[in-house]
Amino acid sequence: MPIQQPSNQIKLTNVSLVRMRKGKRRFELACYQNKVQDWRSGVETDLDEVLQIPNVFLNVSKGQVAPNEDLKASFGTTDTDKIILEILKKGELQVGEKERHAKLQQQHATVIDLVASKCVNPSTKRPYPTTIIEKALTELGINITANKSAKAQALDAIKQLVAKQIIPIARARMRIRVFGNAKEAKKYRDTVVTLIEEIEDESWSQEWDCVGFIEPGKYREIGDLLRNESKGRANLEVLDMAVIQEGEEAL
């Protein structure tokens, strides 16, 4: 049902609440759905597009506006603009059931994709389809949540998959060689190296020659970088798909 503010009977629809406890009171803001995260990430800068009403409430659903004495006691000021900014920055966004479910589904898919992209079958050295990874995680009883980062959950899942071997699986890295004219390489070498997890060998003569290990997903990025920076004169070769059994490296 729409929320009403008794003083002027303004109907608030599609409300997202931002709540913050300060002192002995809990304060609320009535915001437009999806706009709070946009504001926090810097995509939205106009508060009029974020707030349904520029008031600080004790209870939005009852239309109960916070009195100045409560604001002063909790925030040390009655400046509503400053208080609203503090609540928007530090308050807890109340997510509806539909939004919560959508966020969890997105997180679930992200974790599965991360695990699938960073692991291989050690016999074939090829990645598994996401459906097989998902089934294996289900058998392990791994529950993906929306409150922990996808990278952290994927790393934990990889460790458990490698340890339990429900399916033959290992962390994967690609062994590559990058080489090109030494003078030109000085322009792009440092950037390329940031994308390499481990340098096995590096030498300088008339050519810069570097052998190292990367995550498979970095291969295209390095290739694009070399094409742009060397005008296609640098070379990128895949030497091998290396398998890491312990699965301990950070994502």
Long-range contacts (C-beta under 8 A, 24 or more apart in sequence): 3-30, 3-60, 3-61, 3-63, 4-63, 5-53, 5-63, 5-65, 6-63, 7-63, 7-65, 10-53, 12-52, 12-53, 12-60, 15-52, 15-60, 16-93, 16-94, 16-95, 16-96, 17-60, 17-93, 17-94, 18-87, 18-88, 18-91, 18-92, 18-93, 18-94, 19-91, 19-92, 19-94, 20-86, 20-87, 20-90, 20-91, 20-92, 22-74, 22-75, 23-73, 23-74, 24-74, 25-58, 25-66, 25-70, 25-73, 25-74, 26-58, 27-56, 27-57, 27-58, 27-66, 27-74, 27-83, 27-87, 27-91, 28-56, 28-57, 28-58, 28-59, 28-60, 29-56, 29-57, 29-60, 29-84, 29-87, 29-88, 29-91, 30-55, 30-57, 30-60, 31-88, 33-96, 33-99, 36-88, 36-93, 37-93, 39-88, 40-88, 40-89, 47-84, 50-88, 51-84, 54-80, 54-81, 54-84, 55-80, 56-80, 56-83, 56-84, 56-87, 100-146, 103-146, 104-144, 104-145, 104-146, 107-144, 107-145, 107-146, 107-150, 107-153, 108-144, 110-150, 111-144, 111-150, 111-153, 111-154, 111-157, 112-137, 114-150, 114-151, 114-154, 114-251, 115-154, 115-157, 115-158, 115-161, 117-215, 117-216, 117-217, 118-154, 118-158, 118-171, 118-172, 118-215, 118-216, 118-217, 118-251, 119-158, 119-161, 119-162, 119-169, 119-170, 119-171, 119-172, 119-247, 120-169, 120-170, 120-171, 120-172, 120-241, 120-243, 121-167, 121-168, 121-169, 121-170, 122-168, 122-169, 122-170, 122-243, 122-245, 123-168, 125-172, 125-241, 125-243, 127-172, 127-216, 128-167, 128-169, 132-167, 133-161, 136-161, 136-166, 136-167, 136-169, 137-161, 139-166, 140-164, 140-166, 151-251, 154-251, 155-250, 155-251, 158-247, 159-247, 159-248, 161-247, 162-245, 162-246, 162-247, 163-247, 170-243, 170-244, 170-245, 170-247, 171-243, 171-244, 171-245, 171-246, 171-247, 171-249, 172-215, 172-216, 172-241, 172-242, 172-243, 172-244, 173-197, 173-198, 173-213, 173-214, 173-215, 173-216, 173-241, 173-242, 173-243, 173-244, 174-213, 174-214, 174-215, 174-216, 174-218, 174-219, 174-238, 174-240, 174-241, 174-242, 175-200, 175-211, 175-212, 175-213, 175-238, 175-239, 175-240, 175-241, 175-242, 176-211, 176-212, 176-213, 176-214, 176-219, 176-222, 176-236, 176-237, 176-238, 176-239, 177-209, 177-210, 177-211, 177-235, 177-236, 177-237, 177-239, 178-208, 178-209, 178-210, 178-212, 178-222, 178-226, 178-234, 178-235, 178-236, 178-237, 179-207, 179-208, 179-209, 179-210, 179-234, 179-235, 180-207, 180-208, 180-226, 180-230, 180-233, 180-234, 180-235, 181-206, 181-207, 181-208, 181-230, 181-233, 181-234, 182-206, 182-207, 182-208, 184-229, 184-230, 184-233, 184-234, 185-230, 185-234, 187-229, 187-230, 188-225, 188-226, 188-229, 188-230, 188-234, 191-225, 191-229, 192-222, 192-225, 192-226, 195-221, 195-222, 195-225, 196-222, 197-249, 211-239, 213-242, 216-241
